Amino acid sequence: MLILVLLIIFGELALYSASVQKIGGEIIVSDFYVKQLVWIVLGIAVFLTILYIPDVILDLLIVPYNILIFLMLIIVLLLPPIKGVHRWISLGSVNIQPSEFAKIGVIFLLARVFSTKYIPTSKIVIFGFLIVTIPSLLVLSQPDLGSALVFFAILFPMMYFAGVSLFTLFVIITPLISILVGFNVIYWIIFDVFLLIILIFRKVSLFPAGVILVGNAFISLVTPYMWWSMHDYQRNRILAFINPKFDALGSGYQIIQSKIAIGSGGIFGKGFLQGTQKNLNFLPEQQTDFIFSVIGEELGFIGCFLLLLLFGALIWRIVMILRKIRIEKQRLIITGILSYFIFQIIVNIGMNIGIIPVVGIPLPFISYGGSSLLVNLASMGLIFKYARERSFV
C-alpha cells in the first residue's frame, strides 16, 4: 500500500509540474493536475469497491462487462475524432477511453478460459488469440498501436502460466522475427538456419516443421512489399526511431526533444518546475506520453532512479503475492495485470529515451489520464483482494 501511495503522490507532483509553464515572469497553469486529483478519488473508490466485492459477483459481471466494452470500442469508431483519432468517448468535459477498460476485461476472459480443467494447449492458443485479436483490431482501427500491443503483452505470459511451453510460444512469435529479418538476406538465412536447428533439436515431425519453415520464409519474402504498402507517415515514424534526425521536425521531433530534456537534467536535475524544455513547450504531450521526460529534466538521474525503484518494488511485491496464490484463475489474473504493468513501464520509458518507437502508451500511475488511472487502481484492488483472501483459502 505504501508503494502504491508513493507512486500516486509522485505522479501527481510530476503532473503538477507538467501543468505549469514558467516563461519569464509569466506563469501559465493548466488544470491537468486538478482533474487527476478527481480521478484519484474516483479510483480509490473503485479500488475499495473491488477489494470488498464478493468474487462470485465479479464472475457474473465478466461477460456483461466485456459486451459493454466491445460495444464502446465500436461506438468510439463512429464518433467524431478527438485530436484526429477515435480513441475517446466524450461525455461533456470527461473523455472515456474504452481501450483502457478493455485490458481488464480481456484479462478476466483469458483467466476464465485458461483456468478450465484439462484444457489442451491447442485450445489455450486458439481461444487466447480469438479473445485478444478482436479488441486489438478495433483498437488498431482508432488508430492506437500502443494499446493494441498491450493485449498481446498480456496474452503471452498468461498462456505460459496456463501451461503453454516456451517452445510453442517461440514458434508463435517467429513470424514477427521473420518480418524483422526480411530486409536483409544474410539475417534471413541465419534466422532460418537457427530455426531449423531448433526444430531438429525438438524432434518436430517433418510436416509441421516444413510448414513452420516455409511459412516464415514466405513472411520474410513479402516483408519488403509490406513495407512499401505502408503509409508514408508510418514509414517515417519507424525511420525516425532508427535515426531521429531523419525527420527532426516531424516524426523524430518527439524523440529528439525528449532525449534533450532527459539528458539536460544531469544527475540532480534543473529543479522542480524549472525545466526549460517543458516550460518553453518543446515537449509534446508532456502530461501523458512524455511525462518521464519532465521528471528526467527537473529531477535528473536521481528522480528517475527513485521512480524506477518504486516501480521495481511494486513489481517485486506483486511477484511475491503471485507466488503465494493457489487458485489458478486468480494466479492468471495477477499474471495478466503484472504483464501489462511491466510492458507499459518499459515501453513508455523506452520511447522517452529513444530506444523504442513512439506508440503512445501512458506511464502507470504517473501519466495524466482518468481511464488509465481507474483501470490501474482497479487492477491493484484485485491484487490486494486476492492477497487478503488467500488466508481464507
BAZA-880852 format. One record per residue (C-alpha): residue in three letters; x, y negated, z negated. Coordinates in steps of 0.5 Angstrom, whole numbers, plus 500, padded with zeros to 3 digits. Each point is the difference from the previous one (the first is absolute). Example, Ala and Ser with C-alpha at 12.3 -4.5 7.8 and 13.67 -1.06 7.14 Angstrom:
% residues 2
PT rest   u   v   w
PT  ALA 525 509 484
PT  SER 502 493 502
***
This chain:
% residues 393
PT rest   u   v   w
PT  MET 500 500 500
PT  LEU 506 495 498
PT  ILE 503 501 507
PT  LEU 493 499 504
PT  VAL 499 494 496
PT  LEU 507 497 501
PT  LEU 499 501 508
PT  ILE 494 497 500
PT  ILE 503 494 496
PT  PHE 506 500 505
PT  GLY 495 500 506
PT  GLU 496 494 497
PT  LEU 506 496 499
PT  ALA 503 501 507
PT  LEU 493 499 503
PT  TYR 500 493 496
PT  SER 507 498 503
PT  ALA 498 502 507
PT  SER 494 496 499
PT  VAL 504 494 498
PT  GLN 504 496 505
PT  LYS 504 494 498
PT  ILE 502 495 505
PT  GLY 504 494 498
PT  GLY 495 497 494
PT  GLU 494 503 503
PT  ILE 497 507 497
PT  ILE 495 504 504
PT  VAL 497 505 497
PT  SER 495 506 503
PT  ASP 495 504 496
PT  PHE 503 507 501
PT  TYR 502 501 493
PT  VAL 494 498 497
PT  LYS 496 505 505
PT  GLN 505 505 498
PT  LEU 498 499 493
PT  VAL 493 501 501
PT  TRP 502 507 504
PT  ILE 504 502 494
PT  VAL 494 499 495
PT  LEU 495 504 505
PT  GLY 506 505 501
PT  ILE 501 501 492
PT  ALA 492 501 500
PT  VAL 501 506 506
PT  PHE 506 503 496
PT  LEU 496 500 494
PT  THR 493 503 503
PT  ILE 504 505 504
PT  LEU 504 502 493
PT  TYR 494 502 497
PT  ILE 495 502 505
PT  PRO 499 508 500
PT  ASP 504 504 505
PT  VAL 493 503 503
PT  ILE 497 493 502
PT  LEU 507 499 503
PT  ASP 499 506 504
PT  LEU 493 499 502
PT  LEU 502 493 503
PT  ILE 505 502 504
PT  VAL 496 502 506
PT  PRO 496 493 500
PT  TYR 506 496 499
PT  ASN 503 503 506
PT  ILE 494 499 504
PT  LEU 499 493 498
PT  ILE 508 498 501
PT  PHE 499 504 507
PT  LEU 494 495 502
PT  MET 504 494 497
PT  LEU 506 502 505
PT  ILE 495 500 506
PT  ILE 497 494 498
PT  VAL 506 496 499
PT  LEU 502 501 507
PT  LEU 493 497 502
PT  LEU 501 494 496
PT  PRO 503 493 503
PT  PRO 508 501 499
PT  ILE 503 496 494
PT  LYS 508 498 502
PT  GLY 499 503 506
PT  VAL 499 507 497
PT  HIS 494 504 498
PT  ARG 502 502 493
PT  TRP 496 497 495
PT  ILE 492 499 499
PT  SER 499 493 498
PT  LEU 495 499 494
PT  GLY 500 493 499
PT  SER 506 498 497
PT  VAL 502 507 499
PT  ASN 503 505 505
PT  ILE 500 507 499
PT  GLN 505 505 504
PT  PRO 497 506 501
PT  SER 506 504 502
PT  GLU 503 499 493
PT  PHE 494 503 497
PT  ALA 500 506 505
PT  LYS 507 502 497
PT  ILE 497 503 493
PT  GLY 494 503 504
PT  VAL 505 504 504
PT  ILE 504 502 494
PT  PHE 494 503 497
PT  LEU 497 503 506
PT  LEU 507 503 501
PT  ALA 501 503 493
PT  ARG 493 503 500
PT  VAL 501 504 507
PT  PHE 507 502 498
PT  SER 498 502 493
PT  THR 496 505 503
PT  LYS 502 507 497
PT  TYR 503 505 505
PT  ILE 500 494 506
PT  PRO 505 502 505
PT  THR 506 496 502
PT  SER 497 499 507
PT  LYS 493 497 498
PT  ILE 504 496 495
PT  VAL 504 497 506
PT  ILE 494 499 505
PT  PHE 495 498 494
PT  GLY 505 495 498
PT  PHE 501 497 507
PT  LEU 493 499 501
PT  ILE 499 497 494
PT  VAL 505 495 501
PT  THR 500 499 507
PT  ILE 493 497 501
PT  PRO 501 494 495
PT  SER 507 499 503
PT  LEU 498 499 507
PT  LEU 494 495 497
PT  VAL 506 496 496
PT  LEU 504 500 506
PT  SER 495 497 504
PT  GLN 500 494 496
PT  PRO 506 500 501
PT  ASP 503 502 494
PT  LEU 506 504 501
PT  GLY 503 500 493
PT  SER 493 502 496
PT  ALA 499 506 506
PT  LEU 507 503 498
PT  VAL 499 500 493
PT  PHE 494 505 501
PT  PHE 506 505 503
PT  ALA 505 498 494
PT  ILE 494 502 495
PT  LEU 499 507 504
PT  PHE 507 503 501
PT  PRO 501 500 492
PT  MET 493 502 499
PT  MET 501 506 505
PT  TYR 507 502 497
PT  PHE 497 500 493
PT  ALA 494 504 502
PT  GLY 505 506 503
PT  VAL 502 498 507
PT  SER 507 502 501
PT  LEU 506 495 501
PT  PHE 501 503 507
PT  THR 493 499 502
PT  LEU 500 493 498
PT  PHE 506 499 504
PT  VAL 497 504 506
PT  ILE 494 495 500
PT  ILE 505 494 500
PT  THR 504 502 505
PT  PRO 496 496 506
PT  LEU 502 494 496
PT  ILE 507 501 500
PT  SER 500 502 508
PT  ILE 497 493 501
PT  LEU 506 497 497
PT  VAL 505 504 503
PT  GLY 496 500 507
PT  PHE 504 493 502
PT  ASN 507 504 500
PT  VAL 501 506 504
PT  ILE 506 502 495
PT  TYR 496 499 494
PT  TRP 494 504 503
PT  ILE 505 506 502
PT  ILE 503 500 493
PT  PHE 493 500 496
PT  ASP 497 506 505
PT  VAL 506 504 498
PT  PHE 499 499 493
PT  LEU 493 501 500
PT  LEU 502 507 504
PT  ILE 505 502 495
PT  ILE 494 498 494
PT  LEU 495 505 504
PT  ILE 505 505 501
PT  PHE 502 500 492
PT  ARG 493 500 498
PT  LYS 499 506 505
PT  VAL 494 497 503
PT  SER 497 504 506
PT  LEU 501 499 507
PT  PHE 493 497 502
PT  PRO 500 495 494
PT  ALA 507 498 501
PT  GLY 499 499 507
PT  VAL 494 495 499
PT  ILE 504 496 495
PT  LEU 506 499 504
PT  VAL 496 499 507
PT  GLY 495 495 496
PT  ASN 506 496 497
PT  ALA 504 500 507
PT  PHE 494 497 503
PT  ILE 499 495 495
PT  SER 507 497 501
PT  LEU 499 500 507
PT  VAL 494 496 500
PT  THR 502 495 495
PT  PRO 503 495 505
PT  TYR 494 500 503
PT  MET 496 499 494
PT  TRP 505 494 498
PT  TRP 498 496 507
PT  SER 493 501 499
PT  MET 500 496 493
PT  HIS 498 493 500
PT  ASP 506 495 500
PT  TYR 499 498 493
PT  GLN 500 507 497
PT  ARG 507 501 504
PT  ASN 502 493 498
PT  ARG 499 502 493
PT  ILE 504 506 500
PT  LEU 506 497 504
PT  ALA 500 494 495
PT  PHE 500 505 494
PT  ILE 506 503 503
PT  ASN 503 493 502
PT  PRO 496 495 496
PT  LYS 504 494 505
PT  PHE 497 504 506
PT  ASP 494 495 499
PT  ALA 502 496 494
PT  LEU 494 495 501
PT  GLY 495 506 501
PT  SER 500 507 498
PT  GLY 506 499 496
PT  TYR 498 494 496
PT  GLN 498 503 494
PT  ILE 505 505 499
PT  ILE 506 494 501
PT  GLN 496 495 495
PT  SER 499 506 495
PT  LYS 507 502 500
PT  ILE 503 493 500
PT  ALA 495 499 494
PT  ILE 503 506 496
PT  GLY 507 499 502
PT  SER 500 493 498
PT  GLY 497 502 493
PT  GLY 507 503 498
PT  ILE 501 503 493
PT  PHE 496 496 496
PT  GLY 495 496 505
PT  LYS 498 493 501
PT  GLY 496 500 494
PT  PHE 492 500 499
PT  LEU 496 496 505
PT  GLN 507 498 503
PT  GLY 500 504 507
PT  THR 502 496 506
PT  GLN 497 505 505
PT  LYS 494 500 496
PT  ASN 499 493 499
PT  LEU 501 498 507
PT  ASN 495 505 502
PT  PHE 505 504 504
PT  LEU 498 507 497
PT  PRO 493 502 504
PT  GLU 495 504 495
PT  GLN 505 498 494
PT  GLN 494 502 496
PT  THR 499 507 503
PT  ASP 504 504 504
PT  PHE 507 496 498
PT  ILE 499 498 493
PT  PHE 506 504 499
PT  SER 504 495 504
PT  VAL 497 495 495
PT  ILE 503 504 494
PT  GLY 506 501 503
PT  GLU 501 493 502
PT  GLU 498 497 493
PT  LEU 502 505 495
PT  GLY 506 503 504
PT  PHE 503 507 500
PT  ILE 498 501 492
PT  GLY 493 498 501
PT  CYS 500 505 506
PT  PHE 503 505 496
PT  LEU 495 499 494
PT  LEU 494 501 504
PT  LEU 503 507 503
PT  LEU 502 502 493
PT  LEU 492 499 499
PT  PHE 498 504 506
PT  GLY 505 505 498
PT  ALA 498 501 493
PT  LEU 493 500 503
PT  ILE 501 506 505
PT  TRP 504 504 494
PT  ARG 494 499 496
PT  ILE 495 503 505
PT  VAL 505 506 502
PT  MET 500 502 492
PT  ILE 493 499 500
PT  LEU 499 504 506
PT  ARG 505 506 497
PT  LYS 495 501 494
PT  ILE 494 500 504
PT  ARG 497 507 501
PT  ILE 493 499 504
PT  GLU 502 501 508
PT  LYS 495 494 502
PT  GLN 503 495 495
PT  ARG 507 502 502
PT  LEU 499 499 507
PT  ILE 496 493 499
PT  ILE 506 498 496
PT  THR 505 502 505
PT  GLY 496 496 506
PT  ILE 500 494 495
PT  LEU 507 500 499
PT  SER 502 501 507
PT  TYR 496 494 503
PT  PHE 503 496 494
PT  ILE 507 502 502
PT  PHE 499 499 507
PT  GLN 497 493 499
PT  ILE 506 498 496
PT  ILE 505 503 505
PT  VAL 497 497 506
PT  ASN 499 493 497
PT  ILE 507 499 497
PT  GLY 503 503 506
PT  MET 496 496 505
PT  ASN 502 494 496
PT  ILE 508 501 500
PT  GLY 499 502 507
PT  ILE 501 508 500
PT  ILE 493 502 502
PT  PRO 496 496 505
PT  VAL 494 495 498
PT  VAL 494 504 500
PT  GLY 496 496 494
PT  ILE 500 504 494
PT  PRO 499 497 493
PT  LEU 504 501 494
PT  PRO 496 504 495
PT  PHE 498 495 494
PT  ILE 504 494 503
PT  SER 498 498 507
PT  TYR 493 496 500
PT  GLY 494 504 502
PT  GLY 494 502 496
PT  SER 498 506 504
PT  SER 507 503 499
PT  LEU 501 498 492
PT  LEU 493 503 499
PT  VAL 502 507 503
PT  ASN 507 500 497
PT  LEU 496 499 493
PT  ALA 495 505 501
PT  SER 506 505 502
PT  MET 503 498 494
PT  GLY 494 501 496
PT  LEU 499 507 503
PT  ILE 507 502 498
PT  PHE 499 497 493
PT  LYS 494 504 500
PT  TYR 503 507 501
PT  ALA 506 499 496
PT  ARG 495 498 494
PT  GLU 495 506 502
PT  ARG 506 505 500
PT  SER 500 501 493
PT  PHE 493 503 500
PT  VAL 501 505 506
***
